[in-house]
């Protein structure tokens, strides 16, 4: 996905920073300060308040929810330097990006690279305005780690495909408007028989069944397709190109899952500050338990080093024209560190970190327990750690299989 040249222009950057500040002062509702994008929550879309709607519309109108995407499709068309200035100024006033979800994280960047002009004009602008929710149709009951084993079949019927099959772990399927999916169009070749299709989730023959997780949430679904008609113009790329397109999309997903897509938010979280609310401190205000203090310091050093590395890697990938196999390294390390952080957070909270419901627990404590449980899946979904190890060995380290 092409972006504007990242040329240093101090005067222009200073003027843009002032423009952003004036925009935020005029458009960001103070009551939303410090909040997140509820519409992209794994628990499903919350009811959008009037303030949230106005903020989303204001950002969408400028294209600043997708700041580096081409302006002709509704993006901001900003060079990376100015996109960073936008992030900095939003962070300064406690503003969040109201445009998000799978359309931004995965599908949009992929469509900008592989889609036809007509597809870009149809699908990218609603994503940039935050008006549509997408879901991902990849995994199947017998096609998880071996994703190329998928069996959902799209039969050529002339002017349309007739799709039959089943997907599972469809994130947000019960709330989505549309689905990007990889399906089989040729049963004679495992990889070259896969194509990339776009489907309406309200089309006749589409059925979703939410899956409840141990955390109590149901962010995933089983999705069934029974004689679903999909117009030929919803084929992205060419027939048989789905495996290539699908892998590219996964690189975007892994970069975001690693933390590369939400660095500012993650940087603001401090285990040290959290610990001081739950454990004793000494006269200087430091954590009294030296062992715990050392463990927190050790983790936060590694955590922040990873975040800085992730940011550098993401910027280098963008400068080279997009994401790369380094996304597997980021996904492997970032998700493991995320799990480690959640474990340490629960330990710090002690008995307050064991609540599920009832009095005596704050909303933040109950949310922390659920996030700890939900986080156990991060080293599995989006490509398991074992899959990332294989990709790193083959495509990053250049190690070949020995027969």
C-alpha positions in Angstrom: 0.0 0.0 0.0 1.6 3.2 -1.2 1.9 6.2 1.2 3.1 9.7 0.8 6.9 10.2 0.8 8.2 10.6 4.4 10.2 13.8 3.7 11.1 16.0 6.6 9.4 19.4 6.2 9.6 21.3 9.6 7.4 24.2 8.6 4.7 22.0 7.1 4.9 19.6 10.1 4.5 22.5 12.6 1.5 23.8 10.6 0.0 20.3 10.5 0.5 19.9 14.3 -1.4 23.2 14.9 -4.1 22.0 12.5 -4.5 18.8 14.5 -4.7 20.7 17.8 -7.4 23.0 16.5 -9.3 20.0 15.1 -9.2 18.1 18.4 -10.2 21.2 20.4 -13.2 21.7 18.1 -14.3 18.0 17.6 -13.1 15.7 20.4 -15.8 15.5 23.1 -14.2 16.0 26.6 -16.4 13.2 28.1 -14.7 10.6 25.8 -11.2 11.4 27.2 -9.3 8.3 28.1 -11.9 5.9 26.6 -11.4 3.4 23.8 -13.3 2.4 20.6 -16.3 0.5 22.0 -17.5 -0.3 18.5 -14.5 -2.5 18.0 -14.8 -4.4 21.3 -14.4 -8.1 21.3 -17.6 -8.2 23.4 -19.5 -6.7 20.4 -20.6 -3.2 19.4 -21.8 -1.1 22.2 -24.6 1.4 21.6 -23.0 4.4 20.1 -23.7 7.6 22.0 -24.2 10.9 20.2 -20.8 12.1 21.3 -19.2 8.9 20.0 -21.0 9.2 16.6 -20.0 12.8 16.2 -16.4 12.0 16.9 -16.4 9.1 14.5 -17.9 11.2 11.8 -15.5 14.0 12.3 -12.4 11.7 12.0 -14.0 9.8 9.1 -14.7 13.0 7.2 -11.0 13.9 7.3 -9.8 10.3 6.7 -7.7 10.5 9.9 -9.0 7.2 11.2 -6.9 5.7 8.4 -4.3 8.5 8.1 -1.9 7.0 5.6 -4.5 5.4 3.3 -4.9 7.1 -0.1 -7.2 10.1 -0.1 -9.0 9.1 -3.2 -10.5 6.2 -1.3 -11.4 8.1 1.8 -8.1 7.9 3.7 -6.1 10.8 5.1 -3.3 10.6 2.5 -0.8 11.7 5.1 2.9 11.0 5.1 4.1 8.8 8.0 5.6 11.8 9.8 2.3 13.6 9.9 0.5 10.4 10.9 2.8 10.2 13.9 2.1 13.8 14.8 -1.6 13.0 14.7 -1.0 10.1 17.1 1.0 12.2 19.4 -1.5 15.0 19.6 -4.4 12.6 20.1 -2.4 10.9 22.9 -1.8 14.4 24.5 -5.5 15.1 24.9 -6.5 11.5 25.7 -8.3 11.0 22.4 -8.8 7.6 20.8 -9.2 6.6 17.1 -12.9 5.8 16.6 -12.2 4.0 13.3 -11.0 0.4 13.7 -11.9 -3.3 13.5 -10.9 -5.9 10.9 -11.6 -3.7 8.0 -8.7 -1.4 9.1 -6.4 -4.0 10.6 -6.4 -6.6 7.9 -8.9 -6.3 5.0 -8.4 -2.7 3.9 -4.6 -2.8 3.5 -4.9 -6.1 1.6 -7.7 -4.9 -0.7 -5.6 -1.7 -1.5 -2.9 -4.0 -2.7 -4.9 -6.7 -4.5 -8.3 -5.3 -5.2 -9.7 -4.0 -8.4 -10.4 -0.2 -8.8 -14.1 -0.9 -8.5 -13.6 -2.9 -5.3 -11.5 -0.2 -3.7 -14.0 2.5 -4.5 -16.9 0.3 -3.1 -15.3 -1.1 0.0 -12.5 1.2 1.3 -14.5 4.5 1.9 -17.0 2.9 4.3 -14.1 1.4 6.2 -12.4 4.8 6.4 -15.7 6.3 7.8 -16.2 3.5 10.3 -19.6 2.6 8.8 -19.1 -1.1 8.3 -17.9 -4.2 10.2 -16.0 -7.0 8.5 -15.3 -10.5 9.8 -12.7 -13.1 8.7 -13.7 -16.5 7.2 -10.5 -18.5 7.4 -10.3 -21.4 9.9 -12.5 -24.5 9.6 -13.0 -27.5 11.9 -10.4 -29.5 9.9 -8.3 -26.5 8.7 -6.7 -24.6 11.5 -2.9 -24.8 11.6 -3.1 -26.5 8.2 -5.2 -23.7 6.8 -4.7 -24.8 3.2 -6.7 -27.9 4.0 -9.9 -25.8 3.9 -12.9 -27.4 2.2 -15.5 -24.6 1.9 -16.3 -24.8 -1.8 -17.3 -22.1 -4.2 -18.9 -23.6 -7.3 -18.7 -21.6 -10.5 -22.3 -21.0 -11.7 -21.5 -18.6 -14.5 -22.3 -15.1 -13.2 -21.9 -16.1 -9.5 -20.4 -18.7 -7.1 -22.5 -21.0 -5.0 -20.7 -21.4 -1.6 -21.2 -24.3 0.7 -19.2 -25.1 3.8 -18.3 -24.1 7.4 -15.9 -21.7 9.0 -15.1 -21.5 12.7 -13.6 -19.0 15.1 -15.2 -16.2 13.0 -14.4 -13.2 15.2 -17.4 -10.9 15.4 -19.4 -12.9 12.9 -22.7 -12.2 14.7 -22.2 -8.5 14.4 -20.5 -8.2 11.0 -21.9 -6.8 7.8 -19.5 -8.5 5.4 -17.0 -11.3 5.4 -13.7 -11.7 3.6 -13.0 -15.4 3.2 -10.7 -17.9 1.5 -12.6 -20.7 -0.2 -11.8 -23.6 -2.5 -12.6 -23.1 -6.2 -10.5 -26.1 -7.4 -10.3 -29.4 -5.6 -7.4 -30.7 -7.7 -4.7 -28.5 -6.1 -4.3 -27.8 -2.4 -2.9 -24.3 -2.6 -3.6 -23.1 -6.1 -7.2 -24.2 -5.7 -7.9 -21.4 -3.1 -9.6 -18.1 -4.0 -10.4 -15.0 -2.0 -14.1 -14.0 -1.9 -16.2 -11.2 -0.3 -19.6 -12.2 1.1 -22.6 -10.4 2.7 -23.3 -11.8 6.1 -27.1 -11.2 5.7 -27.2 -13.2 2.4 -29.6 -16.1 2.3 -27.9 -19.3 3.5 -25.5 -17.6 6.0 -25.9 -18.8 9.6 -23.8 -17.9 12.6 -23.6 -19.6 16.0 -21.7 -17.8 18.7 -19.1 -19.8 20.7 -18.8 -19.0 24.5 -15.3 -18.9 25.8 -13.9 -19.6 29.3 -13.8 -15.8 29.9 -17.6 -15.7 29.5 -17.4 -13.7 26.3 -18.6 -14.9 22.9 -16.5 -13.0 20.4 -16.2 -16.0 18.0 -18.7 -17.9 15.9 -19.2 -21.0 13.9 -20.4 -19.8 10.5 -22.3 -22.0 8.0 -22.7 -21.4 4.3 -25.6 -23.2 2.5 -26.0 -22.4 -1.2 -24.9 -18.8 -0.7 -24.8 -16.9 -3.9 -21.8 -14.7 -4.3 -21.4 -12.4 -7.4 -18.3 -12.9 -9.5 -17.3 -9.3 -9.0 -16.7 -10.2 -5.3 -13.7 -12.3 -6.3 -10.5 -10.4 -5.2 -7.6 -11.0 -7.6 -7.8 -14.1 -9.8 -9.1 -17.6 -9.1 -6.4 -19.6 -7.5 -4.7 -16.5 -6.0 -6.4 -16.8 -2.7 -3.6 -18.4 -0.8 -1.2 -15.6 -1.8 -3.7 -12.9 -0.8 -4.7 -14.7 2.3 -1.1 -15.0 3.6 -0.6 -11.3 3.0 -3.6 -10.5 5.0 -2.3 -12.6 7.9 0.9 -10.6 8.0 -1.3 -7.5 8.7 -3.2 -9.4 11.4 0.0 -10.7 13.1 1.5 -7.2 13.1 -1.6 -5.9 14.9 -1.9 -8.8 17.3 1.7 -8.3 18.4 1.1 -4.8 19.6 2.5 -3.1 16.5 -0.9 -1.6 15.8 -1.6 -0.2 19.3 1.7 0.9 20.7 0.5 4.2 22.2 -2.2 2.5 24.3 0.1 -0.3 25.5 2.9 2.1 26.4 0.6 3.9 28.8 0.1 0.8 31.0 2.4 0.5 33.9 2.6 -2.6 36.2 4.6 -0.5 38.7 1.8 2.0 39.1 -0.8 -0.9 39.4 1.3 -2.6 42.0 1.4 0.4 44.2 -2.3 0.2 44.6 -2.2 -3.4 45.9 1.1 -4.0 47.7 3.0 -2.2 50.4 5.4 0.7 49.6 8.4 2.0 51.6 9.0 5.5 52.8 10.3 6.6 49.4 7.1 5.3 47.7 8.8 2.3 46.0 7.4 -1.2 46.1 8.5 -2.7 49.4 8.8 -6.3 48.2 12.2 -6.3 46.5 11.6 -9.5 44.6 8.4 -8.2 43.1 10.0 -4.9 42.4 12.8 -6.7 40.5 10.4 -8.8 38.6 8.3 -5.8 37.5 11.4 -3.9 36.5 12.7 -6.9 34.5 9.4 -7.3 32.7 8.9 -3.6 31.9 12.4 -3.4 30.5 11.7 -6.3 28.1 8.2 -5.1 27.4 9.2 -1.6 26.4 12.2 -2.9 24.5 9.8 -5.0 22.5 7.4 -2.1 21.9 10.2 0.0 20.5 11.5 -2.8 18.4 8.0 -3.5 17.1 7.5 0.2 16.2 10.8 0.3 14.3 10.0 -3.0 12.5 6.6 -1.7 11.5 8.0 1.6 10.2 10.7 -0.2 8.3 8.2 -2.6 6.7 6.0 0.3 5.7 8.9 2.1 4.2 9.7 -1.0 2.1 6.1 -1.1 0.8 4.1 -3.0 3.4 4.3 -5.7 6.1 6.7 -8.7 5.9 7.6 -12.0 7.5 8.9 -10.0 10.5 5.3 -9.9 11.5 5.7 -13.5 12.7 8.6 -12.5 15.0 6.5 -9.7 16.4 3.4 -12.0 16.9 5.4 -14.7 18.6 7.2 -12.3 21.0 4.3 -9.9 21.6 1.6 -12.4 22.4 3.9 -14.3 24.8 4.9 -11.0 26.6 1.2 -10.1 26.8 0.4 -13.4 28.5 3.3 -12.9 30.9 2.1 -9.4 31.7 -1.4 -10.7 32.5 -0.1 -13.4 34.8 2.0 -10.9 36.7 -0.9 -8.4 36.9 -3.2 -11.1 38.5 -0.4 -12.0 40.9 0.0 -8.4 41.9 -3.7 -8.0 42.6 -3.8 -11.1 44.9 -7.3 -12.1 46.0 -8.6 -9.0 44.1 -7.4 -10.7 41.0 -9.5 -13.8 41.5 -13.0 -12.2 41.2 -15.6 -13.2 38.7 -18.7 -11.4 39.9 -20.4 -9.9 43.0 -19.5 -7.2 45.4 -16.0 -6.4 46.6 -14.4 -6.2 43.1 -14.0 -3.2 40.9 -15.0 -3.2 37.2 -11.3 -3.0 36.3 -10.4 -6.0 38.5 -13.2 -8.1 36.9 -12.1 -7.0 33.5 -8.5 -7.9 34.3 -9.5 -11.5 35.2 -11.4 -11.9 31.9 -8.6 -10.3 29.9 -6.1 -12.8 31.5 -8.3 -15.7 30.5 -9.0 -14.3 27.0 -5.3 -13.7 26.5 -4.5 -17.5 26.6 -5.8 -17.7 23.1 -3.4 -15.1 21.6 -0.6 -17.6 21.1 -3.0 -19.8 19.1 -5.2 -17.6 17.0 -3.8 -15.6 14.1 -1.4 -18.5 13.5 -0.1 -20.5 16.5 3.4 -20.0 18.0 4.5 -23.2 16.3 3.4 -21.9 12.9 5.3 -18.7 13.6 8.4 -20.7 14.4 8.2 -22.5 11.1 7.7 -19.2 9.2 10.6 -17.6 11.1 12.9 -20.6 10.4 12.1 -20.7 6.7 11.5 -17.1 5.6 13.4 -15.0 8.1 16.4 -17.2 9.0 16.5 -18.9 5.6 16.5 -22.4 6.9 15.3 -25.1 4.5 13.6 -28.4 5.1 15.9 -31.4 5.0 14.3 -34.4 3.4 
